[in-house]
Amino acid sequence: GLGLTYKKDENFGEWYSEVVVNGEMIQYYDISGCYILRPWAMSIWEKMHDFFDAEIKKMKIQNCYFPLFVSPGVLEKEKDHIEGFAPEVAWVTKSGESDLEVPIAIRPTSETVMYPYYSKWIRGHRDLPLRLNQWCNVVRWEFSNPTPFIRSREFLWQEGHTAFATKEEADKEVLEILELYRRIYEEFLAVPVIKGKKSELEKFAGGLYTTTVEAFIPNTGRGVQGATSHCLGQNFAKMFEINFENEKGEKCMVWQNSWAYTTRTIGVMIMVHGDDKGLVLPPKVASVQVVVVPVPFKDADTKGIFDACTSVVETLKESGISAEADTRDNYSPGWKYSHWEMKGVPLRIEIGPRDLANKQVRIVRRDNSAKTDIPIDDLVVKVRETLDAIQQNLFDAAKQKKEACMTVAKTWEEFMDALNQKKLILAPWCDEEDVEKSVKERTRGEMGAVKTLCSPFDQPEMPEGLFFRHLTLLYIKLLLSRHNI
Ligand SMILES: O=C1CCCN[C@@H]1CCCn1cnc2ccccc2c1=O
């Protein structure tokens, strides 16, 4: 039948796998950890791309394309950068029947691909800032549970790699890009995120500091890294000798950033908004915002109804709303309702004989199933209003759910209690790596150990009398949750 077998709140993992397939976003592929992105998913990727690409062009960042293949010498240039990641690197060892002289790596990220050429291109201060981005795929041969969009062995992303003469310029850009990532989540995907800084243990080892937008998946009670914007400091400049002659003729190393968001964004959106009828797409990223379904009744003016559907679609399209009429004569209206609800189309318009007679249409919201009859003359205004209301409602509902799952822990007991209730925890933090490691150890259990997510930039009030306080003068609020999906 058309419905889902699994319920979101009962079998979240199975629900998710089913909804991405029934919603026609994903086709499972015969290589584990790899998925086909069907047009219904690709159109969401394109909407985000169009926004982000236009924004970085305003920042004078240019797109480029570097090769997929990395020579081993360069990939392993810096041991501490590559050490933890080496098992994930995929290698090409043969062409046809013959072995390659030297195996070639497939890019898991492009620092080592790009920076030898940054070193060639950057000579003097006039060559700075150098700000390049590429839209591409990367491969990381992970073994932990593959999940469509969330964790796959190949995924799409954009990776920005910028070089500056001063740290101040780098610090500024890190936050400008992080704000764009917040906008992608909150303004397009209707997913609330928390901006913050990663701990020393969780940051990108090759960098100086990592900033992040953290999302929250209520069903798992876990945070999930939404996107990252790193300041690399001068670590890679040292490694790849990316130097420039400043105005005074002194030889200096550049300051660099690197930042990315990936197709994981789509998975987070599905997990947050989806329900037991299927996908729920925020209008800002829906390729079809309104589907118009004719509801013929016996032979009552069927042509009139179909003509009305076509003209409603034209009117909406002319006002910039993406609309489609489902006039297939081999499916019933009821079948069509379920089909487009499964695909998460934000708004449905039904037109039957009564609607025609009354010069009205019936609109049905996907987010709360509300039905309203609107006069055909108010069509565009009402549809636009309703789409905006759906967008806002999805965000508000997700924000409310996230906040209901967040709690402040002042003692270890409160902390453990909140963890076992699958909550996000704000706790005072001494920001010492060995403490972080020991907390991870002390919380290892069947639900997975705790990990720190970030130290939020906007710190809520710290309640008085915290027993942590006497441990250290420095404390910052930290967002913790079970290790993410
Ligand atoms: O996040 C970003 C933003 C975009 C550019 N790269 C940085 C850091 C990537 C960190 N990383 C992540 N997985 C890897 C896997 C294999 C080899 C290297 C790596 C690796 O360096």
The ligand as an SDF file (V2000), in Angstrom:
LIG
                    3D

 21 23  0  0  0  0  0  0  0  0999 V2000
   35.8330   19.9200    7.4160 O   0  0  0  0  0  0  0  0  0  0  0  0
   36.4690   20.5930    6.6260 C   0  0  0  0  0  0  0  0  0  0  0  0
   35.8680   21.6710    5.8120 C   0  0  0  0  0  0  0  0  0  0  0  0
   36.2380   21.5540    4.3720 C   0  0  0  0  0  0  0  0  0  0  0  0
   37.6840   21.1900    4.1380 C   0  0  0  0  0  0  0  0  0  0  0  0
   38.2010   20.1540    5.0520 N   0  0  0  0  0  0  0  0  0  0  0  0
   37.9320   20.4230    6.4460 C   0  0  0  0  0  0  0  0  0  0  0  0
   38.5550   19.3780    7.4010 C   0  0  0  0  0  0  0  0  0  0  0  0
   38.3600   17.9590    6.9400 C   0  0  0  0  0  0  0  0  0  0  0  0
   38.8240   17.0120    8.0550 C   0  0  0  0  0  0  0  0  0  0  0  0
   38.9880   15.6610    7.5010 N   0  0  0  0  0  0  0  0  0  0  0  0
   37.9420   14.8010    7.5620 C   0  0  0  0  0  0  0  0  0  0  0  0
   38.0030   13.5550    7.0940 N   0  0  0  0  0  0  0  0  0  0  0  0
   39.1660   13.0970    6.5140 C   0  0  0  0  0  0  0  0  0  0  0  0
   39.2380   11.7690    6.0150 C   0  0  0  0  0  0  0  0  0  0  0  0
   40.4080   11.3030    5.4250 C   0  0  0  0  0  0  0  0  0  0  0  0
   41.5320   12.1550    5.3190 C   0  0  0  0  0  0  0  0  0  0  0  0
   41.4830   13.4740    5.8030 C   0  0  0  0  0  0  0  0  0  0  0  0
   40.3000   13.9330    6.4120 C   0  0  0  0  0  0  0  0  0  0  0  0
   40.1880   15.2830    6.9450 C   0  0  0  0  0  0  0  0  0  0  0  0
   41.1250   16.0880    6.8870 O   0  0  0  0  0  0  0  0  0  0  0  0
  1  2  2  0
  2  3  1  0
  2  7  1  0
  3  4  1  0
  4  5  1  0
  5  6  1  0
  6  7  1  0
  7  8  1  0
  8  9  1  0
  9 10  1  0
 10 11  1  0
 11 12  1  0
 11 20  1  0
 12 13  2  0
 13 14  1  0
 14 15  1  0
 14 19  2  0
 15 16  2  0
 16 17  1  0
 17 18  2  0
 18 19  1  0
 19 20  1  0
 20 21  2  0
M  END
$$$$
